[in-house]
Amino acid sequence: MQDQVKLILQVEKTVFEARYLGLPTPLGRMKGPRFQYIKERLSKRLKDYSEKHMSIAAKEVLIKAVAQALPTYVMSIFKLPLGLCDDLTSIIREFWWGVENGKRKTAWIAWDEMLMKKCCGGMGFRDLRLFNQAMLARQAWRLIQYPESLCARLLKVKYYPRGSLVDTAFCSNASATWQAVIHGLELLKQGIIWRVGNGSQIRIWRDPWIPRELSLRVTTKQGRCRLRWVSELLDIEGRGWDFDKLIQIFNPADADEIAKIKLPPRSPDDFITWHMEKTGLFSVRSAYNLALKIRTTPQSQATSSAPGGERKLWARVWSGRVPPKVNVFIWKLARYILPTRHAKFIRKLEPSDICSLCSREVESSFHATVACPQANSLRMAMRDLWQLPDESYFRYTRPDWLLLLLDHCSELVRDQLKLLLWKTWALHNNFTHQTGTMSISEAVHGLRAFYSTIFEEPHATDKAVGKGKAPCPVSDNRRKGTECQKKAVGKCTLGATSNRLGQMQCRRLLCLSIRGSRCWCCRT
């Protein structure tokens, strides 16, 4: 019999392949080994990139554009096992923090904090569990929007023949594909809302039909009220609300919100829309944001103006014309996750948390970039070139001091401030972890060259060859005691590190004379 059927249908194989059209064949229970190829592809793809030669901003782009996009196709069809989602997240996390000698480097902040949106203080990485659910919610949305399609009619006959998709309780022993739809439906129910037409299909006490931020359902207790449908709350003509009933049945909050609902003039049928978009159309992005909001709202600092915990101040961190790696550094500084001695001391990686440069205060992120004498010297030197904020703003007043400082500045000054803090941290690392040969004058020159490269404003005398690669003046540490250069008649330039470039204490006087005589102040 089997051979006859194969001959009639011209079928060569009687078993399914392991994968079809890039998806695993849904046979039996969809466990982790069925999706093992996703994990292997992700590991191989990230290993192709050497994280030692990538900036932190390049890692961010690679994670968002490549690593988190690989399982998207499978996530739109199947519900991935939670263990697999955690394994994929672990691979991405190790790539972000880096691995040295087979051991993952120190994680300076919890990964859940980095999954928050950038407007909430995170990096905007995806939570793969929630993103999987948001992708599957789209499948449930299509069943609602296109009930006459062949797929919707077939599933309705099999799983909810006498009910609707949003009201039916489904069995747990369904196929893997339908279980995935149910998983997405759970999220979809949190964001759908009924739009009132004639009110004949909307149940007053059960359905979501009040458009507001918190709860879409009625908060008033039903009590002895016999009214069931929204159509019973309309006037005789059915074109307006019966305000006497609203005041009598509902509490003031519900009555006010219901009265704000505008009714259409022709009384069409009621229909379901997506409340999280102004257009009423479903999008995976808004569904993911809803899932993230549901998970993080109890922990976030939500207010009446920002129910999701968003703060406009974080937009100052990511805006501007500076390179993305500078913005990522500013984010680290604002979140206090720079690898300072204080952070290492808390994690028992350093015996002391005192600054190794000044030996005065605890080396925190604020001290290393603002309060340290070396940071202060660089900031004073740059004040003659850039219009930096007043020194009264460079004080640690509260944990969000940096966000308030950036918000105070104009767009141009904000970019200059970001570059200054970034260069200050580089100078600090040069003294603490490297050779320590970079002087304040070299740091000033490097900032000027880097700034002119970004904003396309070359100096009148110095022409940058590349990004921040303009010729650097002579350093005290490298050429101390050498003869002065001969370039002009009776002209000299000052290289110093104090407040005014033209009125500073002379560290080294480059005397440019036609006689080629040694500078008297350079003699030892």
N, C-alpha and C positions, 0 to 999 in steps of 0.2 A: 504493500500500500504506500509506504513512504517513497519508494522508488517511482511509483506511478505519479504521485503528486509532484515530485521533483521534475519528472519528465514533462508533465502538463504545464507547470508554471515556469519551466526552464530555470530551476534553481540549482546552483552548483553546490552550495554549502547549506547544511541544515543547522548550523550553530552560528551565533552572532560573533563578530569580532570583539576584541577587548575594548576597542574604541571605535566610534563612528562619528565622522564629521568633527573630530577634535574633542568629543565628549565620551566619557565612559558609558558603556552599555548598561542600562538600568536593569540588571538581573540580580534578584535577591536583595539583601541589605547592603546599602551603600556605606561601607566602612572606610576607615582610613587608608588601607592598602589600595583601594580602587583609585585614590587620588594621589598616590605616591609620586607620580610623574610630575605633578605641579611643584612639589617640594624639590625634586631633583633639578628641574629647569630653573627654579629660582636660585638655588645654591650655585649652579653653574654660571648663571648670568652675572651674579654678583662677584664671583671669583674672577671673572674675566677683567674686572676693573680693579686696579691696585689702589686701595684706599690711602696708601702712603703718599700718593702723588695727586690727590684730589683735595680741593678745598672743601670746607664744611658746607658751603652753598652748593657745590657740585654734587655732593652726597644727597642733599635735599632734593635736587632735581631728579637724580637717578632713582631715588626711592619712590618719588611720587609718579614719575613718568614711566618707569620700567618695572620696578619690583612690585608695587601695589597694583599695577595694571595687568600683570600676567594672569592672575586667577579670575579676572573679571568675567570672562566668557563662561566659565564653569559656574561661577557664583550666580549667574542669571538664570540657571536652570535647576541646580541642585543645592540643597542645604549641606554645606560642608561640615564635617565633624568638628566639634569644638577643639579637640586636640590638634587637628590639622591646622586650624586657624592660629592656635597658639604657637605651633611649630614655625609657621610662616612668619609670624610676628617676631619670634625669637631670632630667626635668620636676619630679618631686617634690622632688628635692634643691635645685633652684634656687628653688622656692617656699619651702622651709624656711630657707635662708640669706638669701634676698632678692636682688633685682636693682635696681641703681641705674645710671641712664644707659645702659641696655642691657648692662651688665656684671654678672656675678654677684659678690656680695659674698664676702668672705673666708670660707672654710670652716675653722673652728677645730679640727675633728677629722675623721678619716677616716670616710666613710659606713659602711664595714664595721663600725666600732666602734659606730655608732648602731643597726645592725641586730641587735645582741645583745639578749637579754632584759634587762628592767630589773633583775632579780635578779643579773645578771652585769655591770652597769655600763653598759648601753646604754639606748636609748630605746624599744626594742621595735618598731621599724618592720619591715615585712616585706621579706624578700629575695624579689623576684617570681619569680626562677628556681626557688627552692626551694619557694615556695608553689604554683607551677604544678605541680611534680612531686607535691606532697602532695595536691593536688586530683585529679590523675589516678590516684594510688594508690587512691583510693576506688573508682574504676571497676574496677580489678583486684580489689579486695577483694570487690566485689559478684559478680564472676564465680566467686570461690571459695565465697562463702557461699550463693549461689543457683545451683548448677550445673544445675538442672532448668528454669530459665527459658528462654524462647524465644530471647532474645539470647545467653545462655551456650551453648546447644546449637548455635546457628547458627555462632558463632565457633569453637567446638570442632571442628566438622566441617571448617571451612575452614582453621584455623591449627594445631591440635594434635589431630588425630583419634585418634592412638594413644598419647598421653602426657597429662601433667597440666600445668596452667598454670605451676606454679612450677619445673618441671624441663625444659621444652622450650626449645631454642635456636631462635629465630625468624629468618626471613629479613628482610633490610633493605629490600626493595622492596614492602612491604605498603602498605596504604592509610594515609592521614593519621590516621584515627581509631584504627586498630590500633597504629600507631607511638606514638600518645599513650598507649595502654594499656600498651605495653611500657615506655615511659619511667616511668610510675608504678609498674609492677611491679618495677623495679630498686630503688626505695625500699622497696616493700612487703616484699621479701625480707629486708631488714635488720631488720625488726621482727616478723615472724611466728614462731611457735613451735608445735611439735607438743605436744599434751597426751596423755600416755600413758594408753591404756585397756588394750587387750590387747597392744599393742606390735607387732602384725603388719604395720603399714603404715609404721613408722618405721625408717629405716636408721641404724644406729649411727654410722657414720663420715661421713655426708654431710648428714643433716638436722639442723636446729636443734631440740633437744628438752630441753636442760638450762637451766632457768630461773635465770639469774644476771645480773649487771650487765654484765660485759665481753663474753664470747663465749658464744653460745648453743649452740655446737657442741663436740664433744669435742676437747680439746687433746692427748690422748694419741695417739702414732703407732700406726698399725694394726699394723705389723710383720707377723708371721706368723699373726696371729689370723684364724680362719676364720669367726667369728661375724659375721652380717650384720644381723639384725633385733633390735630391742629385746626382742621376745618371748623371745628366747633367753637373756636375762639374768634372766628371772623364775624363780621356783622351780617345782616340779612342779605345784602347784595353780594357778599363775598369779596369785596374789593378793599376792605379796611379792617382794622382790629376793633374788637368790642372792648374798649378801654375799661368799662365797668367790670367786665369779667376778669380782665388782667389784674386790676387792683384787688378784686375780691379773692382770687385764687392764689396768686403768686406773691412772693415777698418783694419788697421795693427794688432790689437789685435785678431780679429776673424780669419784673414788669417793665423796668426802664429799658433793658436790652431788647425785649420782645417788641416794645413800641418803636424802637429804632429800625426794625426790619421793614424795608420797603416792599410792598406787594406789587406784582405786575398787574397791569390794567386788564389783561385778557384772561387771567386765571388759568395758566397752562398747568400741565402735570408737574408734580414734584420730581426733583431729580437730585442725584448725588454728585457733589463736586469735591475737589481737594482744597481743604481750608488753608494749607500752608503756602499756597501760591495765589497771587492776586488774580491770575487768569482762571483759576479753578481747575487747571489741568495738572495732572500728576507729573512729578519729576523725581528722579532718583536722588538728586542733590538735596532737595527739600525734605525728602523722606529720611535720608541719612542724618540731616541736621535735627530732625524731630527725634530720631532715636538717640542721638547724642545728647540732646537737651533733656530727654526723659531720664537718661542715666546719670547726668552730671548736675542737674538742677538742685537736688538736695544738698550737694557738696559745694556748689559754686556760690559766689556772692551775688545773688540775684536781687534786683531792685524793681520798683514799679516801672521805671523807665527802661530798664534792661532786664527783662525776665530771664534771659538766657545767660546772664553774667557778662555780657559784652561791655567793653570799655573803649570809648573812642580814642583814649590816649594810646592804646596799643597800635593804632594806625600810624602814629608818628614814628614808631620803630621801623616799620616796613616801608614807609614812603621815602621819596627823595631820589636823587640821582647817583648816590654812592653805589659801589659794587655790592652785590648780594651778600658776599662774605662779611662785609662790614655790618650790614643789617643783622646778620645772624649773631655776630659778636655783641652788638648792642642788646639783642634779645637775651643773650647769656648774662650780660652785665645786669640787665633789669631783673632777671630771675635769680641772681646770686648763685650761678653755677659755674663761675670761672674756677679753674683749678688753683686757687690760692692756698697759702700755707694754713690758713684758718680752716678751709674746707677739708684739706688733707688731715689736719690735726683732729678734726671731729671724727673722721673715718679711720683714725689711728695709722695714718700713713706718714706722719711727720711727728718728731718728738716735741716740737714747739710751734706755736702759731705766731710768733713775733716776726715782724718784717726783717728780712736779712739785709736790707739796704740801709735803713735808718735805725733799726734796733730800738724803736720807740713804742710803736703801737702794734696792735694785732693786724696782720696782713689780710684784710678782708678785700672784697671787690672794690668797695668805695675807697679804701686806703690806697690800694695799688694803682688806681686810675685817677684819683683826685687829690687825696690828702698827703701822699708821700712827698717828701721834698723834691725828689727827682721829677715826679709828675707835675708838681707845682712850678718847677723851673721851666719845663717844656711849655706849660700853659702860659707863663708870663712871657716867654720868648715869642709865642705865636700871637699874642695880643697886639703886637705892632704890625702884624700882617693881616689878621682877621678880626672882625668885629664880634668877639665872643661875648657871652652874657657877663653881667657883673659878678664879682667874686661872691657876693652875698647869696647867689643862687647855687654856688658850689658848696652846699652844706648838707649834711645828712640830717634831714628833718623828720623823715618817715620812710618806710620801706620802698615807697614808689617815688623816691626823690628824682630818679632819672626820668621817669615818665612826665613828671611835672616840669622838669627842666626842659625837656624836648618840646613840650606843649607851649612853653613860654617863648620859644625862639621862632623866628621866621623860617621860611623854607631854606633859604641860603645859609643862614647861621646854623640851622639844624644839621645840614650836611657837613659843614665845617666842624661842628662839635663832635659828630660821629667819627669823622676821620681823626680828630685829635685824640679822642679816647682810645680808638683802635691803635693808633701809633704809640700812645703812652703805654698800653699793655705790651706791645711789641718791644719797646725799649726796656720795659721792666723784665721781660723774659730774656732779653739779650744779656742783662747783667746777672740774672739769677740762674739761668740754665745754659747760657752759651758763653762766648768768649768775653763779652763785656767791653768790646772795643768801640761800640757806637756811642758817639758823643751827642750832646744836646744840639750842637750846630748841624751835625749830620742828620739828626732826626728832623730838624726844622727844614733843611734843604730837601729831604725826602718827601715831607708833607707837601711842600710847595710844588715839587715836580709832579707828585701824584695828583694833586688837586688840579694843576694846570692840564694834565693829561685827560682827566675826567670831564672838565668843563670847557676844554678847548680854549684855554687862555694862556698861551705860552708867554714866558717872561721876555722882556725886551732884550736881554743879553744872553739868557740861557735858553737853548733849544733842546727840548726833551727828545731823546732818541726813541724811547719806548715808554711803557707805563711805569712812571716813577723812576726812570733810568737816566735822568739828566746828570751831567758831570757834577761830582760832589766836590766841595771845597776841601782844602787840606785839613786833616784832623790833627789835633794835638797829640793823641795817643800813638799815631802811626808815623808822623813826620816831625816830631819834636826836634828842634835843633838844626834843621836843614836850612839851606839858604833861601831867601825870599825870591819869589818869582819876579821876572822882569817883563812887564807888558806895557806900561805907559809911563809918561813923564810926570813925576811929582804927584802921582795918585796912589792912594792906598785904600784898602777895604778892611772893615772890622769884622772879626768873627768872634762872637761872645755868646754868653748864656744868661745874661741878666735881663732887666725889664725892657730897656730900649735898645734897639739894634744900632741906632746912631749915637747913643750916649751911654753905652755899656762899659763895664770894666773890661779892659783889654786882656783877653786870654792869649791872643796871638795876633800880632800885627803883621799882615802880609805887605811888606814894603815893596812897591813896584817902581823902581828908579832906573834910570838909564845907566847909572854907574855900577849897578849890581852889588852895592855894598850890603853887608849884613844888617839886619834890623837891630837896633841897640837894645830893644826890650826882649829880644829873643836870645840874647847871649846868656850863657850859664857859667 
